[in-house]
Amino acid sequence: MSLRSSGLSLSHPLARVGSRRWFLEASMAGLGGLALPAFGGSLAQAAAPVQEKKAVILFWLSGGPSQIDMWDPKPQAPVEIRGPYGTISTAVPGMQFSEHLPRQAAIADKLTVLRSVDCSASNHTPITMQAGNPLARRTNDSNPGGGYPSMGSVAAKFHGPNDPDMPAFVGLADSWASDVYGEGELGGQYTPIRGTELAGKAAMPEGITAPRLQDRENLRREFNRLSRQLDSPGAEATDRFTRQAHEMIVSGKVQKAFNVEEESDAMRDAYGRESIGQKALLARRLVESGVTFVLVSGAWGYFDHHGDQVRWGGIEKGLTPLLPRVDQVLATLVTDLENRGLLDDTLVMMMGEFGRSPVINKDAGRDHWTPVMSMLLAGGGLRHGQVIGSTDSRGGAIASNPVRPQDLAATTFRHLGIDPQAQWTNAAGRPLSVVAEGGRPIAELF
């Protein structure tokens, strides 16, 4: 899939600048998720000024990646468990990966494999694992996740953007409801930015210059007029978001960050021209430009490999062609971040909502499996080149060192410099900790 076919067109049609529609389109394209101290405290509980420019890139393998066929192979198990793949050695003695992940294997000294992630609270949504909270669960009502926020939204509130002219939390996904979890009851200003929609709206059309928009007196009169015209309870919030959109557009930093066409053909090829590759390249540009938390999803449900009768196929026919893309994009991003001096400040995570069943089913696939999954970590200045945790001989149960969702949150927030005792207030007025249920940073990483 190309950049344009994934919705990241750089020539998105713009409404007339200065018009009510233009300001609203730019602001409501997700710019409501910004928390900018530049507005004189007009945003409630704005993040404190950033001391360290830490960032997170989370690859969301939507659908549930198979632990056995990726990072926790079981070469000694019967064929119905070990699956169709062989295993290969990695740069770390004793660590083995699937044969279809050779590039990740080559940089395994820069990676940590978590083989004992407890996702028993998770469901076929991004809620629990993206929140890093076992209390945040799929509810199938108007209050998904029980109102608990995602890690990205917590980062937006308590860390804020690394550059005041950039958003704090950007999602790069084609299917928003299925692949990106947001702010819960934390507050609309911490909603993730819809990156695939923002790209074309963050520029000024030909003939419009920044000085024209920087006439503050005229701008104030325009905002007042818009506020009077907006006959809705959300007018005040819309006005605030519109002001934020103005600041973003005038600075030009957002539009520049989204312009992946500035990259060389060689770099774009290195990441891969498919959707996940170009989104990963964009994610690097965004954190380089000052975004704190970027979530990348290649496609909705593309790791849901139940069998050859479903859209994404089974293990051999469905997962096999997908693994080289994931292998390439993770290895390229880690190397690129390291070459740019960004790896120690950027925590890279790759995971899904749960794992897959230990036994290949009758349709040549594996089914949903919540007892355990595997995931990768890189960067963040952490100790890498290790495996944390283990599963039993079938790859279906945690055998040692369980890692809970709340432990992932505590680890992520420690990287970002967010106090694990920090609290937010839900809709009922109850103060709640950003780290739930006694979550602790993963000790082996520090």
C-alpha positions in Angstrom: 0.0 0.0 0.0 1.4 3.4 -0.9 1.5 6.5 1.3 -1.4 8.0 -0.7 -3.5 4.9 -0.6 -3.2 4.8 3.2 -4.7 8.3 3.4 -1.5 10.2 4.0 -1.9 12.4 0.9 0.1 15.6 0.9 -2.2 17.3 -1.5 -5.4 17.0 0.5 -7.9 19.7 -0.7 -8.1 22.6 1.6 -11.1 24.8 2.4 -10.6 28.5 1.9 -8.1 29.8 4.5 -9.7 32.3 6.9 -13.1 30.8 6.4 -15.0 29.3 9.3 -14.9 25.9 7.6 -11.1 26.1 7.1 -10.4 26.9 10.8 -12.8 24.2 12.0 -11.5 21.5 9.6 -7.9 22.2 10.7 -8.7 22.3 14.4 -11.1 19.3 14.5 -8.9 17.0 12.4 -7.7 15.9 15.8 -5.9 19.0 16.9 -8.1 18.9 20.0 -5.7 16.4 21.3 -3.0 19.1 21.9 -2.0 20.4 25.3 -0.1 23.6 24.7 1.0 25.7 27.6 1.4 28.6 25.1 -2.3 29.5 25.6 -1.8 31.1 29.0 -3.3 28.2 31.0 -6.5 28.1 29.0 -6.1 24.4 28.8 -7.0 22.8 32.1 -4.2 21.0 33.8 -1.8 21.5 31.0 1.4 19.5 31.1 4.4 21.0 32.8 7.2 22.3 30.6 9.1 19.3 29.2 12.5 18.8 30.8 13.6 15.8 28.7 12.6 15.2 25.1 11.5 11.6 25.5 9.3 9.9 23.0 7.5 6.6 22.3 6.7 4.8 19.0 4.2 2.0 19.5 3.7 -0.5 16.6 0.2 -2.0 17.0 0.0 -5.5 15.4 -3.7 -5.4 15.1 -5.4 -8.8 15.4 -3.0 -10.6 17.8 0.5 -11.7 16.7 1.5 -15.3 17.1 4.1 -15.7 19.8 5.2 -19.1 18.6 5.6 -18.1 15.0 7.5 -14.9 15.8 9.6 -14.4 19.0 8.9 -17.5 21.1 9.5 -20.5 18.8 9.1 -24.0 20.1 11.3 -26.1 17.7 11.1 -29.2 19.9 7.3 -29.2 20.1 5.1 -31.4 17.9 4.4 -30.0 14.5 0.9 -29.0 15.4 2.4 -26.7 18.0 5.7 -25.5 16.5 4.0 -24.6 13.2 5.4 -24.5 9.7 8.5 -22.3 10.4 12.0 -23.1 11.3 14.1 -21.1 13.8 17.2 -19.0 13.5 19.8 -17.8 15.9 20.1 -14.2 16.8 22.9 -11.8 17.7 22.2 -12.8 21.3 23.5 -16.3 22.2 20.6 -18.6 23.1 17.9 -16.3 21.7 16.0 -17.7 18.8 13.4 -16.1 16.4 11.3 -17.4 13.6 13.2 -17.9 10.4 11.2 -15.1 8.8 12.6 -12.4 11.1 16.3 -12.4 10.1 16.8 -8.6 10.3 15.4 -8.4 13.8 17.6 -11.4 14.7 20.7 -9.5 13.4 20.0 -6.6 15.8 18.8 -8.6 18.7 21.4 -7.1 20.9 19.4 -3.9 20.6 16.1 -5.6 21.4 14.3 -7.0 24.4 11.8 -9.8 23.9 9.0 -10.0 26.5 7.8 -13.6 26.2 5.5 -13.6 29.3 3.1 -10.7 28.7 -0.2 -11.4 30.6 -3.1 -10.2 28.4 -5.8 -12.1 30.2 -7.8 -8.9 30.7 -7.6 -8.0 27.0 -10.1 -8.5 24.2 -10.2 -8.1 20.5 -9.7 -4.3 20.8 -6.7 -2.1 21.5 -8.2 -0.9 24.8 -6.4 -2.9 27.6 -2.9 -3.1 26.2 -2.8 0.5 24.8 -4.0 1.7 28.2 -1.5 -0.5 30.0 -4.3 -1.2 32.5 -6.2 -4.4 33.2 -9.2 -2.3 34.4 -9.6 -0.8 31.0 -11.7 -3.3 29.2 -14.0 -3.6 26.2 -17.5 -2.8 27.4 -19.6 -2.6 24.2 -21.3 0.5 25.4 -20.8 4.2 25.3 -18.0 4.1 27.8 -15.3 1.9 26.3 -12.5 1.0 28.6 -14.5 2.2 31.6 -13.2 5.7 31.0 -9.5 4.8 31.7 -7.1 6.6 29.3 -4.5 5.2 26.9 -0.8 5.5 27.6 -0.6 8.0 24.8 -3.2 10.3 26.3 -1.5 10.1 29.7 1.7 11.1 28.0 -0.1 14.0 26.3 -1.4 15.3 29.7 1.5 14.7 32.0 4.5 15.1 29.6 3.1 17.1 26.7 4.7 17.6 23.3 8.5 17.8 23.0 8.0 20.9 20.9 5.2 23.3 21.7 4.4 23.7 18.0 3.7 20.0 17.6 1.0 17.7 19.0 1.8 15.3 21.8 0.0 12.2 20.7 -0.5 11.1 17.0 -2.2 8.0 15.7 -1.3 6.6 12.3 -4.0 4.1 11.5 -6.6 3.4 8.9 -9.2 2.0 11.3 -9.4 4.3 14.2 -12.0 2.6 16.4 -10.3 -0.8 16.1 -6.7 0.2 16.3 -6.3 3.3 18.4 -7.5 3.8 21.9 -7.7 7.4 23.2 -8.3 9.6 26.2 -11.3 7.9 27.9 -12.5 10.4 30.6 -9.1 12.1 30.8 -10.4 15.1 28.7 -11.0 15.8 25.0 -7.8 17.9 24.8 -5.8 14.7 25.2 -7.4 12.9 22.2 -4.9 11.4 19.8 -4.4 13.3 16.6 -5.7 11.6 13.5 -2.5 11.7 11.6 -3.8 10.4 8.4 -6.3 13.2 8.2 -4.1 16.0 9.5 -1.4 15.9 6.8 -3.1 17.9 4.2 -4.9 20.3 6.5 -1.8 21.7 8.3 -0.7 23.9 5.5 -1.5 27.4 4.2 -2.7 27.5 0.6 -0.8 29.4 -2.0 -1.0 33.2 -1.6 -1.6 33.1 2.2 1.4 34.0 4.3 2.1 33.6 8.0 2.2 37.4 8.6 -1.4 37.7 7.5 -2.5 35.1 10.1 -0.2 36.6 12.7 -2.2 39.8 12.9 -3.3 39.1 16.4 -6.0 41.8 16.6 -7.7 40.7 13.5 -7.3 37.1 14.6 -9.0 37.8 17.9 -11.9 39.5 16.1 -12.2 36.5 13.9 -12.3 34.1 16.8 -14.9 36.2 18.6 -17.1 36.1 15.4 -16.7 32.4 15.1 -17.6 31.9 18.8 -20.8 33.9 18.3 -21.7 31.9 15.2 -21.1 28.5 16.9 -24.4 27.9 18.6 -23.4 24.8 20.6 -22.3 23.8 24.1 -18.9 23.0 22.7 -18.2 26.5 21.3 -15.7 27.4 23.9 -13.7 24.2 23.3 -13.9 24.6 19.6 -12.6 28.2 19.9 -9.7 26.9 21.9 -8.9 24.1 19.5 -9.1 26.6 16.6 -6.5 28.7 18.2 -4.3 25.7 18.6 -4.8 24.9 14.9 -3.8 28.4 14.0 -0.5 28.1 16.0 0.3 24.8 14.4 -0.3 26.1 10.9 1.5 29.3 11.3 4.6 27.6 12.6 4.8 25.3 9.6 6.4 22.5 11.7 3.5 20.1 11.5 3.3 20.3 7.7 7.0 19.9 7.4 7.1 16.8 9.7 4.3 15.1 7.7 6.1 15.7 4.3 7.8 12.3 3.9 8.5 13.2 0.3 11.5 15.2 1.7 13.0 11.8 2.4 15.3 10.2 -0.2 14.0 7.3 -2.3 16.6 5.1 -0.7 15.3 5.9 2.8 11.7 5.3 1.8 12.6 2.0 0.2 14.5 1.1 3.3 11.4 1.4 5.4 9.3 -0.3 2.7 6.6 1.3 0.5 3.7 -0.6 2.1 1.5 1.2 4.6 3.3 0.1 7.8 6.7 1.1 6.3 5.7 4.6 5.3 3.8 5.2 8.5 6.9 4.1 10.4 9.0 6.6 8.5 6.5 9.2 9.3 6.6 8.2 12.9 10.3 8.8 13.0 9.8 12.3 11.4 7.2 13.1 14.0 9.2 12.2 17.0 12.2 14.0 15.5 10.0 17.1 15.2 8.7 17.0 18.7 5.8 14.6 19.0 5.9 12.6 22.2 3.8 9.5 21.4 3.1 8.0 18.0 1.0 4.9 17.4 1.5 3.0 14.1 -0.9 0.4 12.7 -0.4 -1.1 9.3 -3.9 -2.3 8.8 -7.0 -3.3 10.8 -6.8 -6.9 12.0 -3.9 -7.9 9.8 -2.5 -10.3 12.4 -5.8 -12.1 13.0 -4.7 -15.4 11.4 -7.6 -17.7 12.2 -7.3 -19.8 9.1 -7.2 -19.8 5.3 -11.0 -19.3 5.1 -10.8 -15.7 6.6 -9.6 -12.5 5.1 -6.1 -12.5 6.6 -5.5 -16.2 6.1 -3.9 -18.8 8.3 -0.3 -19.0 9.5 1.5 -20.3 6.4 -0.5 -18.4 3.8 -1.4 -15.3 5.8 1.4 -14.6 8.2 4.3 -15.7 6.0 4.1 -12.8 3.5 3.5 -10.3 6.4 6.5 -11.2 8.6 9.2 -9.8 6.2 7.5 -6.4 6.2 7.4 -6.3 10.0 10.9 -7.5 10.1 12.1 -4.8 7.8 10.3 -1.9 9.3 11.3 -2.6 12.9 15.0 -3.2 12.0 15.1 -0.1 9.8 13.5 2.2 12.4 15.8 1.1 15.2 18.9 1.6 13.0 17.6 4.9 11.7 16.9 6.2 15.2 20.3 5.1 16.3 22.1 6.8 13.4 20.3 10.0 14.2 21.1 9.9 17.9 17.4 9.4 18.8 17.3 5.8 19.9 18.2 6.4 23.6 15.4 9.0 23.9 12.8 7.0 21.9 11.2 3.9 23.4 10.0 1.5 20.6 7.3 -1.1 21.3 5.8 -3.7 19.0 2.8 -5.6 20.3 -0.9 -6.6 19.7 -3.9 -7.2 21.9 -3.1 -10.9 22.7 -1.3 -13.9 21.3 -2.5 -17.0 19.3 -3.4 -20.4 20.4 -0.6 -23.0 20.8 -2.2 -25.6 18.5 -2.7 -25.0 14.8 -6.4 -25.4 14.2 -8.2 -27.4 11.4 -8.1 -24.3 9.2 -4.3 -23.9 9.2 -4.5 -21.0 11.6 -4.3 -20.1 15.3 -7.1 -18.6 17.3 -7.3 -15.8 19.9 -5.2 -16.5 23.0 -5.3 -14.2 26.0 -3.2 -16.1 28.6 0.1 -14.9 27.1 1.7 -13.0 24.2 5.2 -11.9 23.1 6.3 -8.4 22.3 9.4 -6.4 21.5 11.1 -3.4 23.0 13.9 -1.3 21.7 15.6 2.0 22.5 14.6 4.2 25.5 18.1 4.0 27.0 17.1 0.6 28.4 19.1 -2.6 28.9 18.6 -4.7 25.8 19.9 -7.9 24.3 17.8 -10.1 26.5 14.7 -12.2 26.9 12.4 -11.5 29.8 10.0 -14.2 30.9 9.2 -17.6 29.4 6.3 -19.8 28.5 5.7 -23.5 28.9 6.7 -26.1 26.3 3.6 -25.4 24.3 3.9 -21.7 24.3 0.5 -21.3 25.8 1.0 -20.4 29.4 3.4 -18.1 31.4 6.1 -20.2 33.0 8.2 -17.4 34.6 8.3 -13.6 35.2 4.8 -12.4 34.1 4.6 -8.9 32.7 1.3 -7.3 33.3 -0.3 -4.4 31.3 0.2 -2.1 34.2 3.9 -3.0 34.3 4.1 -1.9 30.7 2.5 1.4 31.6 4.8 1.9 34.6 7.8 1.2 32.4 6.6 3.6 29.7 5.9 6.4 32.1 9.2 6.0 33.8 10.9 6.5 30.4 8.8 9.6 29.8 9.6 11.0 33.3 5.9 10.8 34.4 5.4 10.3 38.2 3.8 6.9 38.7 1.9 8.4 41.6 0.3 11.1 39.3 -3.4 11.1 39.4 -6.3 12.1 37.1 -9.9 12.6 37.8 -12.7 10.6 36.1 -16.2 11.7 35.2 -17.5 10.8 38.7 -14.9 13.0 40.3 -12.8 10.2 41.6 -9.0 10.6 41.6 -7.2 7.6 40.0 -3.6 6.8 39.5 -2.0 6.7 36.1 -0.5 3.4 37.0 -3.2 0.9 38.0 -3.2 -2.2 40.2 0.3 -1.9 41.6 2.1 -1.7 38.2 5.9 -1.6 38.5 8.6 -0.8 35.9 10.2 -4.0 34.5 13.3 -4.2 36.7 15.5 -6.1 34.2 15.3 -3.1 31.8 16.9 -0.6 34.1 
